[in-house]
Amino acid sequence: MVATPEKPQYKVIGTRPIRPDGTDKVIGRAEYGIDVRLPGMLYGRIKRSPYAHAIIKRIDASKALALPGVKAVITHDDFPPPGDTAMTMGEGGVSTARFMLEGIMASKKVLYRGQPVAAVCATDHHIAEDALELIEVEYEPLPVVSDVREAMSDAAPVLHENLRTRDMAPLSQTPSDKPTNIASHLRFARGDVQAGFAAADIVVEREFETSMFHQGYIEPHNGTAFWNRDGKLTVWCSTQGSFSVRANLATLLQIPVSQINVIPMEIGGGFGGKLVVYLEPIAAVFSKITGKPVKMMMTRDEVFEATGPTSGTYIRVKMGAKKDGTLTAAEVYLAYEAGAFPGSPVGAGATCALAPYDIENYVIDGYDVVVNKPKTAAYRAPGAPAAEFAVESVVNEIAKQLDIDPIDLRLKNAAKEGTPRPTGQKFGRIGAVEVMQAMKDHPHYKSEIQGPDRGRGVAMGFWGNVGGERSATAAINPDGTIKLVVGNVDIGGTRAAMAMMLAETLGISAEQVHPHVVGTDDIGATGLTGGSSSAFAIGWTMYELGLELRKKLTERAARIWEVPEDQVTYGDDGVIRGPADAEGKPREMSFKEIAGRLARTGGAISAGLTTQKQGAGPAYGGHIVDVEVDRETGKVTILRYTAVQDVGTAIHPSYVEGQIQGGVAQGVGMALTEEYYWGPDGRMQNASFLDYRMPTTLDLPMIDTVLVEVPNPGHPYGVRGVGEVPIVPPMPAIQAAIADAIGVNLYKAPMSPRVVLEALLDKER
Amino acid sequence: MVTVVIPSPLRRFSGGVERVEVEGASLRQVFENLGRHYPELRDRIVYDDDLRPGIAVSIDDEITEDGLLARVRDGSVVHIMPAMGGG
């Protein structure tokens, strides 16, 4: 770990206590959505489109309804008319009720293979599966457009007759006047680009493509709903945001939020992909019709074909530099597939693309484009990996052409406090320089690479991080522990982090805090677990909750000792001190001692509050990777990997290291093996874990991490989000390592054996 | 006075002007006063007494969580941008 002088000393923060949810998960007692079992439960399955683009001419469910055990079949018409109400899809992501409902159940037209057209529920899963075959759907196939550049051309089939290009963000601006597949265009600009290129000694321009990539969470989507006769709807599901599910259900089903209780179960991975509702509204409608609880689960191929991967992209980057390495200008063109409905992460990609650098002159154009593929969803630093793949690869080529060390080139151009961001506001205290310096100082970077066809690459990555609303209540138990209740879904270690931050504030041990995640009926409003927001946002909640408890305990101690409150202090060591007693002995009570006396001195103490804070600190990561390329097979083997990251303050270093290693693993998948392989008919050819090649332990070395701690001044404990940054640098770092190994620059991800071999053969011709 | 920086996609509603100085103690007042100069521009940012979905605003380099109620001070700089989603 590399701590900057700003970091204070802590007692609990920075230690590595056992995770509160560890035992239940290890012994299999933790309850996931699939474990929900209720009396009389029915099972739902979805009839999905075999076509990527087609008109639905007729749906006949009569044979399915005649099958013994089948209780109901529903289509789009069983939902209330949706209208164009705006709906949140995660921090900042927006859609409309109409588009969201079309993704849940198509009305007149299907826009991707796997889109739901009907659903059936039955007394068991197998009957429901059999009934699907009995639902007759007649389609009129339409031409398929699955390439982002093709979709942007005037000759392309138009997916939505009413779609018009809007400026800056979906839903927000005046649309253009002609039907198009380009849902929105945004532009960020600074300085004079032409003058910047004129001042450059070299200019490098390259084109890049990236595949759609799936989050690959191990737990498929699931949802169970029970619509009680009193009108109360309860939903158990795997989600990153129970309040978001509640809000979406209320809009789609047109019932008040107070009638809905969403209970988040343990989650087997999300990475952004579980911010969206797919099954819950269907299960709810079935439950309303049948009066029974209804459970729905996806198979793995349904997850691949019909949930929300990240965008495939086409990117063009042009950058100019002086001989001394100063970057003088950049043009970045980003075209992102949104999938069937508007809303790709191109905005985030645009804001992250040049974020590691302070460049005087640039233009960034971003296009959100609909294609006949599943609607994209957030995926860990949505939009950033593809953008940085392109920009960082060009930066590495510039360093190579100028014969400057790639980290020195980056240090020369690094963003610092005060550097303007593409969106206009200036950076506060950031750690880009510290990360770059830690990379340069690392033994990995200083080591020699030996052997043929081996190479080394480096790259930077950035993510903006966000905050959000969080609620919590804390009740002090007589045994000196705290029952902490939150609505914050724990996807990456939030329970441990929040327990530690509350413990730090109160001067007690993390083990004395017992966190519980509850449903929407049992806690105040709580935002999504996403955008690397949780440790930052819930950390603020814990800090203010801790201060509130300290105040109440100080008041109680004064009452117990019968002394004025202003003579009593709560120490950071968790000991309450008052003036000396009549015998001159110091008055002291530990947290545990006073907890044991609360009941008989005025009653138990608890506190609850909701916070929504600004000041989330953006973060940088820098990766160093060594690879070996097999010239006969095109296989790339990773020999060594070091990930350096500004983590603000590492609350629980083991979790932070795990987040970084997980991000690297997913980034390596994007770089080398993962790919949506499309047929000409718009069908994904590899919708299974066997064929969609996520990296396994056999594909990865130990991933070394270096935690650089540049505390975020916008947080009482200096927290910055850590979860998303580490997925950003792997693609360009590996691209550079491959180029160093075999002298070939690749511009398409994944850089699969096929891509590597083709490049080698082209080179030999 | 508060400086509102107009992002390039919206400058066609401000006659190409990048920075506009307006009075106001809250974002609501700032955009109301902006609307007196450029009514169409205001409508691109504000809808139904709220920021439009998909729009975010930073005040003095911090993205606000308080919508139109966010306070601004004399000399504040306001930027308008697309809201970003996380994963």
Interface residues (C-beta under 8 A of the other chain):
Chain A: A86 T88 M89 G90 E91 G92 G93 V94 D167 M168 A169 P170 L171 S172 Q173 T174 H185 L186 R187 F188 A189 Q215 F271 G272 G273 L275 P345 G347 A348 T351 A378 Y379 R380 A381 P382 T423 G424 Q425 K426 F427 G428 G464 N465 V466 G467 G468 E469 L528 G530 G531 S532 S533 Q612 K613 Q614 G615 G714 G723 E724
Chain B: V5 P7 S8 P9 L10 E40 R44 R52 P53 G54 I55 A56 S58 D60 D61 E62 I63 T64 E65 H79 M81 P82 A83 M84 G85 G86 G87
